[in-house]
Amino acid sequence: MLDSALDKLAETILGLDEASLTSLWDQYKNRMEHFEPTKEWEKAVIIFFIINAVRAKNHIFNEQIVRKREIGHPPKPARKKPDLRLVK
């Protein structure tokens, strides 16, 4: 049951837009930094880390895509000048 709940939560989080989440980062960081023994503070901490988790996931994902592309298409060797000589 817990696995199912976490899976649904992850699906929901994956559907969120990183740019929209990032725009909320400062707001939840500030809430988290100002401790209050309340449920709202606890939720702010969880939300802050969810935002960071999505950002980290996307960063890792993008790095891996770039790396795989580079492996699949190695850079072309630099063209060297042909060995030419003047013939009269």
Backbone as numpy.savetxt, mean C-alpha at the origin, in Angstrom:
# Nx Ny Nz CAx CAy CAz Cx Cy Cz
-16.59 -19.39 13.16 -17.40 -18.20 13.16 -16.54 -16.93 13.16
-15.49 -16.94 13.96 -14.58 -15.79 14.00 -13.89 -15.61 12.65
-13.48 -16.72 12.03 -12.85 -16.63 10.71 -13.78 -15.99 9.70
-15.04 -16.38 9.75 -16.02 -15.83 8.82 -16.22 -14.34 9.04
-16.29 -13.92 10.28 -16.47 -12.50 10.59 -15.27 -11.69 10.12
-14.06 -12.23 10.36 -12.85 -11.52 9.92 -12.77 -11.48 8.39
-13.18 -12.54 7.73 -13.18 -12.57 6.27 -14.11 -11.50 5.71
-15.30 -11.39 6.28 -16.25 -10.37 5.83 -15.70 -8.97 6.08
-15.08 -8.79 7.23 -14.47 -7.50 7.57 -13.38 -7.15 6.56
-12.54 -8.12 6.23 -11.46 -7.89 5.25 -12.03 -7.54 3.88
-13.10 -8.22 3.47 -13.75 -7.91 2.18 -14.25 -6.48 2.17
-14.85 -6.07 3.25 -15.36 -4.70 3.35 -14.22 -3.70 3.27
-13.16 -3.96 4.00 -12.01 -3.05 4.03 -11.35 -2.98 2.66
-11.25 -4.11 1.97 -10.65 -4.11 0.63 -11.46 -3.28 -0.36
-12.73 -3.09 -0.09 -13.58 -2.29 -0.96 -13.46 -0.80 -0.74
-12.72 -0.41 0.29 -12.57 1.01 0.60 -11.46 1.64 -0.24
-11.64 2.88 -0.59 -10.68 3.61 -1.42 -9.54 4.14 -0.56
-8.30 3.84 -0.96 -7.14 4.27 -0.17 -7.07 5.79 -0.05
-7.37 6.50 -1.11 -7.28 7.96 -1.06 -8.27 8.53 -0.04
-9.46 7.98 0.01 -10.45 8.43 0.98 -10.00 8.10 2.40
-9.44 6.90 2.57 -8.94 6.52 3.89 -7.80 7.43 4.32
-6.89 7.70 3.40 -5.73 8.53 3.72 -6.15 9.93 4.13
-7.23 10.42 3.56 -7.70 11.76 3.94 -8.19 11.79 5.39
-8.50 10.63 5.96 -8.96 10.54 7.35 -7.82 10.23 8.33
-6.62 9.96 7.80 -5.50 9.50 8.62 -5.18 10.48 9.76
-5.05 11.77 9.45 -4.72 12.78 10.47 -5.80 12.84 11.56
-7.05 12.78 11.14 -8.15 12.85 12.09 -8.06 11.72 13.12
-7.85 10.49 12.64 -7.81 9.36 13.57 -6.48 9.29 14.33
-5.42 9.80 13.74 -4.15 9.87 14.45 -4.29 10.81 15.66
-4.91 11.96 15.44 -5.12 12.92 16.53 -6.00 12.34 17.62
-7.07 11.66 17.23 -7.96 11.04 18.22 -7.21 10.00 19.04
-6.39 9.21 18.34 -5.65 8.15 19.01 -4.63 8.73 20.00
-4.00 9.81 19.63 -2.96 10.42 20.47 -3.52 11.06 21.74
-4.80 11.36 21.75 -5.44 11.98 22.91 -6.28 10.93 23.63
-5.61 10.18 24.47 -6.24 9.04 25.14 -7.44 9.46 25.98
-8.48 8.69 25.83 -9.66 8.77 26.68 -10.11 7.33 26.92
-10.48 6.98 28.12 -10.92 5.60 28.37 -12.35 5.36 27.89
-12.53 5.51 26.55 -13.87 5.37 25.97 -13.83 4.41 24.79
-15.01 3.91 24.41 -15.14 3.07 23.22 -14.77 3.85 21.96
-15.08 5.15 21.95 -14.77 5.97 20.78 -13.27 6.04 20.55
-12.52 6.18 21.65 -11.06 6.19 21.52 -10.57 4.84 21.01
-11.11 3.75 21.54 -10.70 2.41 21.10 -11.00 2.21 19.62
-12.16 2.67 19.17 -12.51 2.55 17.75 -11.57 3.40 16.89
-11.21 4.58 17.38 -10.29 5.45 16.64 -8.95 4.76 16.43
-8.47 4.06 17.45 -7.20 3.34 17.34 -7.31 2.24 16.28
-8.40 1.48 16.33 -8.60 0.40 15.35 -8.69 0.98 13.94
-9.43 2.06 13.78 -9.57 2.68 12.45 -8.23 3.19 11.95
-7.46 3.82 12.83 -6.14 4.32 12.45 -5.28 3.17 11.91
-5.29 2.04 12.60 -4.48 0.92 12.15 -5.05 0.24 10.91
-6.34 0.29 10.71 -6.92 -0.22 9.47 -6.44 0.63 8.29
-6.47 1.95 8.47 -5.99 2.85 7.41 -4.53 2.54 7.09
-3.71 2.38 8.13 -2.30 2.06 7.90 -2.14 0.69 7.24
-2.98 -0.27 7.61 -2.89 -1.60 7.01 -3.20 -1.56 5.52
-4.21 -0.79 5.13 -4.56 -0.67 3.72 -3.42 0.01 2.96
-2.86 1.06 3.54 -1.76 1.75 2.89 -0.55 0.83 2.73
-0.23 0.07 3.78 0.90 -0.86 3.71 0.65 -1.96 2.70
-0.55 -2.50 2.69 -0.90 -3.56 1.72 -0.74 -3.05 0.30
-1.24 -1.85 0.02 -1.14 -1.30 -1.34 0.31 -1.01 -1.71
1.10 -0.55 -0.76 2.51 -0.28 -1.03 3.23 -1.59 -1.40
3.03 -2.62 -0.60 3.65 -3.92 -0.88 3.18 -4.47 -2.21
1.88 -4.38 -2.46 1.29 -4.86 -3.71 1.94 -4.17 -4.91
2.03 -2.84 -4.85 2.60 -2.09 -5.97 4.08 -2.40 -6.17
4.83 -2.54 -5.08 6.24 -2.92 -5.20 6.39 -4.27 -5.88
5.56 -5.23 -5.52 5.65 -6.56 -6.10 5.29 -6.55 -7.59
4.29 -5.76 -7.96 3.91 -5.66 -9.38 5.08 -5.09 -10.19
5.68 -4.03 -9.69 6.83 -3.42 -10.39 7.97 -4.43 -10.49
8.26 -5.12 -9.41 9.36 -6.09 -9.40 9.11 -7.21 -10.40
7.89 -7.70 -10.44 7.56 -8.78 -11.38 7.67 -8.31 -12.83
7.28 -7.08 -13.09 7.41 -6.53 -14.44 8.88 -6.41 -14.84
9.71 -5.98 -13.90 11.14 -5.85 -14.20 11.77 -7.20 -14.46
11.36 -8.22 -13.73 11.90 -9.57 -13.94 11.44 -10.12 -15.29
10.18 -9.84 -15.64 9.63 -10.32 -16.90 10.21 -9.62 -18.11
10.59 -8.39 -17.95 11.15 -7.61 -19.06 12.46 -6.98 -18.60
13.55 -7.74 -18.68 14.83 -7.17 -18.23 15.19 -5.95 -19.08
15.88 -5.00 -18.50 16.24 -3.80 -19.26 17.12 -4.16 -20.46
16.92 -3.41 -21.52 17.71 -3.63 -22.74 19.15 -3.20 -22.47
20.11 -3.97 -22.98 21.50 -3.56 -22.80 21.77 -2.26 -23.53
22.65 -1.47 -22.98 22.99 -0.19 -23.60 23.66 -0.47 -24.95
23.29 0.33 -25.93 23.89 0.15 -27.26 25.28 0.74 -27.25
26.23 -0.08 -27.66 27.58 0.46 -27.76 27.83 0.87 -29.20
28.78 1.73 -29.38 29.10 2.19 -30.73 29.66 1.02 -31.52
29.26 0.92 -32.78 29.82 -0.16 -33.59 31.31 0.09 -33.85
32.05 -0.99 -34.02 33.46 -0.88 -34.34 33.59 -0.54 -35.82
33.81 0.73 -36.12 33.94 1.18 -37.50 35.33 1.77 -37.71
35.79 1.62 -38.91 37.05 2.27 -39.25 36.90 2.89 -40.63
37.65 3.90 -40.86 37.58 4.64 -42.12 38.35 3.88 -43.19
37.68 3.62 -44.28 38.32 2.91 -45.40 38.33 3.88 -46.58
39.54 4.03 -47.22 39.66 4.94 -48.35 39.76 4.18 -49.63
